[in-house]
Amino acid sequence: MHRALVYTRTTGYRHASIPAGIAALRDLAADAGFAVDATEDPGEFTGPNLAHYKVVVFLSTTGDVLTDNGRSAFRDFVLDGGGFLGVHSAANTETGWDFFGDLIGARFTRHPDFQPGTVSLEDQRHPATAHLPGQWPWTDEWYEFGSNPRGSVRVLASVDERTYQDGRMGTDHPLIWCHENCGGRSFYTALGHADEAYADADFRAHLAGGLTWAARLD
């Protein structure tokens, strides 16, 4: 059986939705033939332990969450082809580590108030987006980033800032993307702030598609 490691350590803001996210990922992984280990222990990031996993998920992590040895082991895991799935505030994690910045694709800077908006699907050939409508109404924290990753990643969806208040990235605001620039597959979704997201069928299918793609199973 394939295995996924779900990491949820926070040293900054902590999302109340983390338990709901773990539960959802357990369900989705089981459906895809995965066993899931969830941890907040940075000691789990060693070469021998990471070798057991097809994919590592950073679920709403924040701040510096790894030791120097853990960073080295995780970097080697990815460079050797291991998969990575980043969810929501994973983009606000390990902000001083250049490799993680390359892996996640862009760094979180701010978000306006939690509110409804519209996600514009740009690439529906990916298993994480194939089931979604071209214009997807959604409610979330609309994350903004210090740089636009377009050009270095495969952008799957963006958000239309005309559909919500106080957006500041402009007309090109990527939100969901993937790449293979660091050896293994990396998938990132900025969505997933609230508990309700992890009970939503479309969002659960979105996560499942990202998970299986990052693990090279789809």
N, C-alpha and C positions, 0 to 999 in steps of 0.2 A: 504493500500500500504506500502511495505517495504521502509525504508529510509536508505540512506548512507550519511555520513559526510565526505567530502573531505577537508582535511586541507593542506594548502600550505604556511604556514608562514615560512620565512627564516630569520635567523640572521647571516648567513654567505653567501657563494656564492649563487646567485639566477639564476636558469635555465630559459632561455628565453622561453623554451617549456612549462612552467606551464599553460598558457592559453589554449594551444592546448590540453594538458592533461586533463584539466577540461572539455573542450568541448567534448572530446572523452568519458570520464567517464559518462558525462550526457547522451550521446547517448546510450552507452552500458547499463547503469543502467536502462534507460527507456525501452529498449528491454527486460530486465530481470524483469520488474515490480517494479523498484525502483524509488523513488524520490531522488534527490541529493541536498544537501545543501553544498555549497562551502564557506569556511571561512578562514580568517587569524587571527581571534580574539581568543586569548587563553581563554577569558571569556566564550566561548561556552563549555569549558570542565568543566561541573558540573555534578553531579550525575543525577539530574532530567532531564537535557537536553540530556545527552548521553543515557538515557533510551529510547529515541525515535528512536534510531538507531540500525540496525542489524550489521553494519560494519562501521569502521572508516578507511579512507584511508589517509596515509601520502604520499602526492605526491611531490616528490623532495623537501621536507623540508630540512633545514640545521640548525645546531647550536641548541641552547637552545630555544625551542619554546613554552614551557608550564610554568605556574606558579607552585608553590608548591601545591596549592590546585588543580590545573588542573592535575598534576601528580597523586595525590591521587585518583581523580575521574576517570581518565583514567585507572589506575591500577585496581580499583574495577570493572570497566566496563569489562575489559578483564578477570579478575579472575572469574567474574560471567558468562562468556561464550560469551561475545561480540567478534565480528570478527575484524581482523586487516589485512589491505593490505598495504605493504610498497613498494614504487616505487622508484627506482634509488637512489638518495641521501638521502632517508629516513635512509639509513645505516650510514649517517654522521650527525645524529640528536641525541640530548640529550646524548652526549657522557659521561657525568658524572653520568648518572642514570642507575644503575645496572639492574633494572627491564626492562627498554627499551632495554638494550643490550641482555637480555635473549629473549625478544619478537622478536626483529629483527633477531637474530640468529648469526650475526657477524658484526663487525665494519669496516667501510671503512677506508682504509689507503692511497691509491693512485690510479691513473690510468695513463696509457700511453696516447699518442695522440689519438684522435677520428679517427677510422680507421676500415676497414673491417676485419672480422674474421669469425670463424665458431663455432656456438653453437652445442654442442653434447648433444642430448637428452638421458637421462638415464632412465626416467620413463614416459611413454606415456599413463599411466592409469589415469592420473590426467586431469580434464577438462581444465586446462590451457596449457597443452602440447599435448593432444591427437591428435590435428589437425596438429601438426608440423612434418616436416620430421626429420629423425634420425640425419642428418647433416644439420643444418640450417644456411645458409650464412646470416650474419647480420653486420651492421655497428653501432658502439657505442663507448662509453668510457668503456673499459674493466676493471671494478672495481676490486680492490684487497682488501683483508681483513686481519685484524690483527691476526685472527685465522681461521682455517678451521672448518666450522660447521658440517662437515660430522661426523656421529656418534650420533649427538644430534638432527638432523633434517632429514627430508625426502628430499634428494637432487633429484631434477627433471631434472636439466640440468647443464652442466659445459661448460667451453670454452676451446678450444684447443689452447694453447699458440703457437703451431707451425704455426698457421695460421695468426699471426699478430706480430708486432714488439714490443719489450720491455716489454713482460710479465715477471713477477718476482715471481709469486706464485708457479710455477712449474707444474708438470704433473697432479696434482689433484687440479683443480681450479673451485669449485662450483660457480654457478651464479644465480640459481633460486632454491628456496626450500620452504618447508612449514613444520609446526609442530603444535602440540596441547599441548605444554609443560607448558603453562601459563594459562590454563583454557579455553580460547577461541581459535579459529583457527587463526593462523598467516601464511600469505603468503608473500613472498618477491621475487621481481624480480630486478636484478641489471640493467636491460635494461631501455631505455626510455629517453636518453639524448636529442635527437633532435626533433624538430617539426615533421619531416617526419615520425618518429616512430608512432605517434598517428593517421596518415592517412593510415598506412599500415594494410591491412586486417588481416594478420597473427598476428601482434602484438596486434591489437584490440581484436581479439579472445582470445589471451593469457591473456590480462587484464580482459576480461569478465569472463574467467574461474576462474581466481584468486579471483575475486570479489564474484562470486556466491558461490565458495567453502568456502571462509572465512565467508560468511553470512549463511553457512549451508543450502544453497538452491540447492546444486549439490553434 
